[in-house]
């Protein structure tokens, strides 16, 4: 699922908070699986809802951590290499986009407001991917 460039970007992000690159790839892949299986209307009972809830929680944590590293750390004077900032922005944007889409496909009554909340971070993260 990840080409060599994406693997390098994820590896750069993993150094931000000492989260393993393999763990990041595994979480993003599992989240993508949830999204695709839901969109294809596969049985939600195939994977226990506890796993879905854990995936959502981990995505939230990963997205928030990477958003903080990419957007807020530079504002607080925390020095990071351009590669680390780009990696954190990429992983954060992916995590939050997957989270927003997974929340929207769930049975939650609050899906729409939650989705908007997660997507609101996208402009800040995207401008950190390739700074001018």
C-alpha positions in Angstrom: 0.0 0.0 0.0 3.0 2.3 0.5 5.4 3.1 -2.2 9.1 3.8 -1.4 8.5 7.6 -1.1 5.5 7.2 1.2 7.6 4.8 3.4 10.3 7.5 3.6 7.8 10.2 4.6 6.3 7.9 7.2 9.7 7.1 8.6 10.4 10.8 9.0 7.2 11.2 10.8 8.0 8.3 13.1 11.0 10.2 14.5 8.7 13.0 15.7 7.2 11.2 18.6 9.0 7.9 18.5 6.1 6.0 17.0 7.2 3.1 14.9 7.0 3.6 11.2 5.6 0.0 10.9 2.9 0.9 13.5 1.9 4.0 11.6 1.7 2.1 8.3 -0.3 -0.7 10.0 -2.8 1.8 11.6 -3.3 3.7 8.3 -3.8 0.4 6.4 -6.3 -1.0 9.0 -8.2 2.3 8.8 -8.3 2.2 5.1 -9.6 -1.4 5.3 -12.4 -0.2 7.5 -13.3 2.6 5.1 -13.3 0.4 2.0 -15.2 -2.4 3.6 -17.8 0.0 4.9 -18.2 1.6 1.5 -18.5 -1.7 -0.2 -21.2 -2.6 2.3 -19.4 -5.6 3.6 -20.6 -7.1 6.9 -19.6 -4.8 9.8 -19.8 -7.9 11.9 -16.7 -9.4 10.2 -14.5 -7.3 12.5 -15.7 -6.7 16.1 -16.8 -3.1 16.8 -14.3 -2.9 19.6 -11.6 -3.1 16.9 -13.3 -0.3 15.0 -13.5 1.8 18.2 -9.8 1.1 19.0 -8.9 2.1 15.4 -10.8 5.3 15.7 -9.1 6.1 19.0 -5.6 5.4 17.7 -6.3 7.5 14.5 -7.5 10.4 16.7 -4.3 10.1 18.8 -2.0 9.8 15.8 -3.7 12.7 13.9 -3.6 15.0 16.9 0.1 14.1 17.7 1.2 14.7 14.1 -0.9 17.9 13.7 0.7 19.3 16.9 4.2 18.4 15.6 3.7 19.8 12.1 1.6 22.9 13.0 2.0 24.0 16.6 5.6 22.9 17.5 7.1 25.5 15.0 4.9 28.2 16.6 6.2 27.3 20.0 9.8 27.4 18.8 10.3 23.6 18.8 13.0 22.9 16.1 12.2 20.1 13.6 13.8 19.4 10.3 11.8 20.1 7.2 11.6 16.4 6.5 10.1 15.7 10.0 7.5 18.5 9.5 6.5 17.2 6.1 6.3 13.6 7.4 4.2 14.7 10.4 2.0 16.7 8.1 1.5 13.8 5.7 0.7 11.3 8.4 -1.5 13.7 10.3 -3.5 14.6 7.3 -3.9 11.0 6.3 -5.0 10.0 9.8 -7.5 12.9 10.1 -8.9 12.3 6.6 -9.4 8.6 7.3 -10.9 9.4 10.7 -13.3 11.9 9.2 -14.4 9.4 6.6 -14.8 6.6 9.1 -16.8 8.7 11.5 -19.1 9.7 8.5 -19.7 6.1 7.6 -20.5 5.0 11.2 -23.8 4.8 13.0 -23.0 7.9 15.1 -25.7 10.6 15.2 -23.0 13.2 15.5 -21.1 12.0 12.4 -21.4 15.3 10.5 -20.1 17.7 13.2 -17.3 15.3 14.0 -16.3 14.9 10.4 -16.1 18.7 10.1 -14.0 19.0 13.2 -11.4 16.5 11.8 -11.3 18.1 8.4 -10.8 21.6 9.7 -7.1 20.9 10.4 -6.4 20.0 6.8 -5.4 23.4 5.4 -2.8 23.9 8.1 -1.4 20.4 7.6 -1.4 20.6 3.8 0.6 23.9 3.8 3.3 22.1 5.9 3.7 19.4 3.4 5.5 21.5 0.8 6.3 24.9 2.3 7.0 27.8 -0.1 
